[in-house]
Amino acid sequence: MRQFPFTIFAVIIAAFLLSVGVQNAHAVATVTNAIVGGGVTEGSARFWVRLSGPGTVQIQLSQSADFASPILSTQESVLEAGNYAAIVSAQGLQADRKYYYRALVDGIPHTRIGSFHTFPSPGTASNFTFAFGSCQQGSPFVPGSARGGVFREVVRANPKFFLQLGDWGYPDTTDNIPEDSTFFSYDYSRVQSSYLERTVPGYPMDSLMLIAPINYMYDDHDFLNNNSSATSASFSIPVRPSPYGTDFIAREINAFPEGRLNSIRGYKENMPTYPLVNESRGIYHKFTYGNVDVFMLDLRAQRSPNQHSLRKNTVTQRWEFVPPAGHSIIGRNNAPGLGQSQLDWFLGELQASTATWKFVVSTVPFNVSQIGALLAGIFLQDSLITLPGVPIPVSAIFAAMELTDKWCGFPQDAQAVLDFVNANNIKNVIVLSGDQHTAAIDDGANAGFPEIMAGGLDITNSRIIALFEAFGLHIWNKGGQGITTNEFNNAYGKINVFGEDSVQLQLIDEFGTMFAAHTVLNQLTTEVAEESKPSSFALMQNFPNPFNPTTSIRFHIPKDMSGIRATLKVYDVLGRELVTLVDEVKEPGSHTVLFDASHVASGVYYYRLSVGGSVQTKRMILLR
C-alpha cells in the first residue's frame, strides 16, 4: 500500500511527459522570412519559402482574396540540410490575371497574403510597368537614415515585376582581402545566409515582394568579391603610405573554383527563377512578358580577370590599357564550363527573338563611351582628381582600374555585340544596368544602345556621373544624378511599356521625384516615317557606333542651302583636327561619308558638319 502514491505519481509524470512529447511532435513550423515569388509565366509561378524548422510547405493561390476555388502548388519538405527553405511551383494558372497567395505550412494557412499578376501570352502587346535597380543593404556603405525607403516608391509604381541587378546585401564585406583571401562563397552556409539577409521581414523590400515577383542576377559583391571574375577578384593598393597615392600595386587574387560553384548553386536553390540555360557556365537566362523579351546576363561567372587588360610598361613605368585577345566579360568558349558559350547563346537568342522590345539586363554599365574616362584615367595616371561634392581626392589610375570592370574594359565583346545587332538589323534593344552607385540615362548615341542605369537603391552615391560631367564627358545625354539634378538620393529605374508604340525610361528617387526620362520609339515603325520626311539640315549619328575601324556618317542638306560649301571634319578630344572628310558644295538631299580610322588609336572623337553659318557636332567611339 505504501507504493500506491508513488505509482500514481509516476503515472501522472509519465502522462505529462507523453503529453509534452506529443505536442512537440505536432508543433507547427512558422514562416520566418519574406516569401519570394518569381519565375512567372502566363500559366505558372514559383515561390521560395523559409520555415523556422522542419515541415512541409505549399502555396495556395486564388483569383479572390478569400481563396475561393484555390489552386495548390507542389508540396515540398523543408529540412535542416536545405536551411529549412524550399522552392515550390504552381501550374495551371490563367494568363494575365491577378492571383492572391499564401503559404500552407503543414497544411495550415499562414496569415500573410501576397499577390502578383501572371504574364500575358507571348507576343501580346500591352501597357505595363516594371522596375529595377541594384546595390542595396550594404551596411558599411549606406547612410544611416531612410534605409530602404526607395522601395516604398517602387511599390507605389505597382510594377508587374522587379529586377534586382546585384550587389544585394554585400556578403563579401565580411572578407579581409588581401590579408585573408578566404572569400565568403567558399562556405556554402554563408551563401545560404546571404539569401536570408535579403528577405528579412521589416526591411522595406518585403512590401515589394508582397505585390510583385522578383528576378535577380548577382554581381561582384554577391558572387565572390569586388570586381570579381570567374576565377579571381581584382585588388589595388597604393604604393605610398598615403591612402591617396597615385601609384598602385594592382593584382588579381585567385579564387578556388568552390566560390564560383557555390554562388551558382546558391542562386539555383534559393531563387525562384526561370530555367537556367547552362548551369556549368553561370545563371544567365531569359523570360518573356507579352511582346517583351528580357535577357538576364551573368557577367561574373564567365568573365576574364579585369586586370589582364592592364600592364605596366617596364620602360616608361606607366600603366597601359591593352586588352588581350579573347578578353571577355560575357564569356567565350574558353571560359569555365562546358557547352555553348554565353556570348553565342545571347547573340543567337537576340537574333531569334520575335519580341517587339528586347531588354538586356547588364549588372554593370554597357555605355561604351566610358572608355573615354578609362583612357583619360590612364593618361592622367600621375594625378589626383576631386569628385564634385566629395573632399577626398581620387587617384586617376585607380578610377581607370575601376572602369576596367565595366563593358568599356572589354572592348572586343562590346564591339562584337554592337556589330552583330547592326549586321542583323535587330531593333529595339534597350539596356538596363546598375553597379556604379548612381543613376543616369543615355539614348544610345554614347552608350551604343539606349541605356538606363539605376545603381543606387540603398547605397552611398558615387557621384561618378558628376565627375564625368566635370571633365567634359557628357556620355549620359538624357539626364541623371549630377546632370539634371544635384540631389544624390537613392533611386530606382521605372520602365513603362506602351504596347507596340514606345518605351519610357524613368529614374525616380526615394521621395518620388522623377529626375530623368527618355522615350524610345519603336524603330520598326519610325524608320520609314523618318525617311519620308523632307530633308533639313541635320548631322546624323554615325553607324555603327562604337566602330572598328570604319563607320558611316550621314547628313542632310536642305534646299535652302543649295550652292553653299559644306565641310565635315573629325577632331580628337583635345580639339585637334584629324581629317577633313568633306569640303565641297553638296546637292540638297541626304549624303553618306565613310570614315576609316585604321591608323587612329581607340578613343572618343568628334565630327563636325558646317554649311554656311549652320554647325552641328556629334561624338563617336573607336573601340579596337
SULGIBEL-V644044 format. One record per backbone hydrogen bond with DSSP energy under -0.5 kcal/mol. NH is the residue of the N-H (numbers start at 1). CO is the residue of the C=O. E is the energy in kcal/mol with one decimal. If there is no record, write none. Layout:
BEGIN
nh = {NH;NH}
co = {CO;CO}
e = {E;E}
END
This chain:
BEGIN
nh = {4;6;7;8;9;10;11;12;13;14;15;16;17;18;19;20;21;22;23;24;25;26;27;32;33;34;36;37;38;41;45;46;47;48;49;51;52;55;57;58;60;61;62;67;70;71;73;74;76;78;82;83;84;85;86;88;90;93;96;97;99;100;101;102;104;105;105;106;106;108;110;114;115;116;118;119;123;124;128;128;130;131;132;133;134;135;136;138;139;141;142;149;151;152;153;153;154;155;156;157;157;158;158;159;160;162;163;164;164;165;165;169;169;172;173;174;175;176;180;183;186;187;188;190;191;192;193;194;195;195;196;197;198;199;199;200;203;206;207;208;208;209;210;211;212;213;214;215;217;223;224;228;229;230;233;234;234;235;237;239;245;249;250;251;253;253;254;255;259;260;261;262;263;264;265;266;267;268;269;270;271;273;277;281;282;282;285;287;289;290;291;292;293;294;295;296;296;297;297;299;303;304;308;309;310;311;313;313;317;320;322;322;327;328;335;343;345;346;347;348;349;350;351;352;353;356;357;358;359;359;360;360;361;361;362;362;363;368;369;370;371;372;374;375;376;377;378;379;380;381;383;385;387;387;390;394;396;397;399;400;401;402;403;404;405;406;407;409;410;413;414;415;416;417;418;419;420;421;422;423;424;425;426;430;430;431;432;433;434;436;437;440;441;442;448;450;451;452;453;454;455;457;458;460;462;467;468;469;470;471;472;473;474;475;478;479;481;482;483;484;485;491;492;493;494;495;496;496;497;497;498;498;499;499;501;502;503;504;505;505;506;507;508;509;510;512;515;515;516;517;518;520;520;521;522;523;525;526;527;530;531;532;533;533;538;540;540;543;546;547;548;551;552;553;555;556;557;561;562;564;566;567;568;569;570;571;572;573;575;578;579;581;581;582;584;586;589;591;593;595;596;597;597;600;603;605;606;607;608;609;610;611;612;614;616;618;620;622;623;623}
co = {1;2;3;4;5;6;7;8;9;10;11;12;13;14;15;16;17;18;19;20;21;22;24;50;50;199;48;35;46;44;90;38;88;36;86;84;30;78;76;104;102;71;100;64;67;61;59;89;57;55;79;80;79;82;49;47;45;43;119;94;116;62;114;60;58;103;108;56;104;105;103;101;210;99;97;41;290;121;126;497;495;161;493;163;454;166;167;458;137;138;138;146;148;149;149;150;150;151;152;153;154;154;155;154;129;213;131;162;215;133;163;136;167;221;170;171;172;180;176;181;183;184;186;187;187;188;189;190;191;192;192;193;194;195;196;197;200;203;204;204;205;205;206;208;208;160;37;162;164;220;220;225;232;303;253;226;227;251;249;247;242;237;248;235;233;251;252;231;256;256;257;258;259;260;261;262;263;264;265;266;267;271;284;278;278;279;296;294;292;120;124;289;357;287;359;285;294;295;361;297;300;328;305;306;307;320;311;318;313;311;309;320;324;326;332;331;341;342;343;344;345;346;347;348;349;291;291;428;293;357;358;430;295;359;360;432;361;447;446;367;368;369;370;371;372;373;374;375;376;378;380;394;385;392;387;385;383;381;395;396;397;398;399;400;402;403;365;406;407;410;410;411;412;413;414;415;416;417;418;419;420;422;421;358;428;450;360;452;362;434;455;453;479;451;444;429;442;431;440;433;438;134;135;141;437;463;464;465;466;467;469;468;472;473;441;476;439;485;480;480;480;456;508;132;506;130;494;504;128;495;496;502;126;497;498;498;520;496;503;518;494;516;492;513;490;509;507;513;507;478;505;503;518;519;501;521;522;522;523;526;527;528;529;530;556;538;554;552;621;621;550;595;543;593;591;538;589;558;559;561;584;610;582;608;579;606;576;604;572;570;570;568;579;568;566;564;557;555;553;551;594;549;595;597;622;620;571;618;569;616;567;614;565;611;609;607;605;603;547;621}
e = {-1.0;-0.5;-2.5;-2.8;-2.6;-2.7;-2.3;-2.4;-2.6;-2.7;-2.7;-2.3;-2.7;-2.6;-2.3;-2.5;-2.4;-2.5;-2.4;-2.6;-2.2;-1.3;-1.3;-2.2;-0.8;-2.4;-1.8;-0.6;-2.5;-2.3;-1.9;-2.8;-2.4;-2.7;-2.6;-3.0;-1.9;-1.3;-2.6;-1.7;-3.0;-2.9;-1.9;-1.8;-0.6;-2.9;-2.2;-2.5;-2.3;-3.0;-0.9;-2.2;-2.7;-1.4;-2.3;-2.4;-3.1;-2.3;-1.2;-0.6;-3.1;-3.5;-2.6;-1.6;-3.0;-0.6;-2.7;-2.5;-0.7;-1.9;-3.1;-2.4;-2.9;-1.9;-2.6;-1.9;-3.5;-2.2;-0.6;-1.8;-2.2;-1.9;-2.1;-1.7;-0.9;-2.4;-2.1;-0.8;-1.1;-2.6;-1.4;-2.0;-1.8;-1.5;-0.7;-0.6;-1.6;-2.4;-1.5;-1.2;-0.5;-0.5;-1.5;-0.6;-3.4;-2.3;-2.4;-0.6;-2.8;-2.7;-0.6;-2.6;-0.9;-1.0;-1.6;-1.0;-2.0;-0.8;-3.7;-1.5;-1.9;-1.4;-0.7;-1.2;-1.3;-2.5;-2.3;-1.7;-1.0;-0.7;-1.3;-2.2;-0.9;-0.7;-0.9;-0.7;-1.5;-2.7;-1.0;-0.7;-0.5;-2.2;-0.8;-1.6;-1.5;-0.7;-3.2;-2.4;-2.1;-1.2;-2.6;-1.3;-3.1;-2.0;-1.5;-0.8;-0.8;-2.3;-2.2;-2.9;-1.3;-3.4;-0.7;-2.7;-3.0;-0.5;-0.8;-2.9;-1.4;-0.7;-2.4;-2.8;-1.7;-1.9;-2.6;-3.1;-1.8;-2.2;-2.5;-1.3;-1.7;-2.3;-1.9;-2.2;-0.6;-0.8;-1.6;-1.8;-2.5;-1.0;-0.9;-1.7;-2.5;-2.8;-3.0;-2.9;-0.6;-0.8;-1.9;-0.9;-0.8;-3.3;-1.6;-1.9;-1.3;-2.0;-0.7;-2.9;-2.4;-2.7;-2.9;-0.8;-1.8;-0.6;-1.9;-2.1;-2.2;-2.9;-2.5;-2.3;-2.6;-2.4;-2.1;-2.0;-1.4;-0.8;-2.1;-2.6;-2.8;-0.6;-0.5;-3.0;-3.2;-0.6;-0.8;-3.0;-0.5;-1.4;-0.7;-1.7;-1.7;-1.9;-2.2;-3.0;-1.8;-2.2;-1.8;-2.5;-2.5;-1.2;-2.5;-3.4;-0.5;-0.6;-2.5;-3.8;-2.3;-0.5;-2.1;-2.0;-2.4;-2.0;-1.7;-1.0;-1.5;-1.7;-1.8;-1.8;-2.2;-0.7;-2.0;-2.5;-2.1;-2.4;-2.3;-3.0;-2.0;-2.4;-2.4;-3.1;-2.0;-1.1;-2.3;-2.6;-0.5;-3.0;-2.7;-2.2;-0.6;-1.0;-0.6;-1.7;-2.3;-2.6;-1.5;-0.6;-2.4;-2.2;-3.1;-2.6;-2.9;-2.5;-2.5;-1.1;-1.7;-1.6;-2.3;-2.6;-2.3;-1.5;-1.8;-3.1;-1.2;-1.7;-2.4;-0.9;-2.4;-3.2;-2.1;-1.8;-1.1;-2.0;-2.5;-2.6;-2.9;-3.0;-0.5;-2.5;-2.9;-0.6;-0.6;-2.9;-1.6;-0.7;-1.9;-1.1;-2.2;-2.9;-0.5;-3.4;-2.3;-2.3;-2.2;-2.4;-2.0;-2.2;-1.8;-0.7;-0.8;-0.7;-2.1;-3.4;-0.5;-0.6;-2.0;-0.7;-1.3;-1.4;-1.4;-2.3;-2.1;-1.4;-0.5;-0.9;-1.5;-0.5;-2.7;-2.5;-0.6;-2.1;-0.5;-1.7;-2.9;-3.1;-2.5;-2.9;-2.9;-1.7;-1.7;-1.7;-2.8;-2.4;-2.1;-2.1;-2.6;-3.3;-2.0;-0.5;-2.1;-3.4;-1.1;-3.0;-0.6;-1.5;-1.9;-0.8;-2.8;-2.7;-2.8;-3.0;-0.6;-3.1;-0.7;-1.9;-1.9;-2.8;-2.7;-2.4;-2.7;-2.8;-2.7;-2.6;-0.9;-2.1;-2.2;-2.2;-3.0;-2.8;-2.0;-0.6}
END
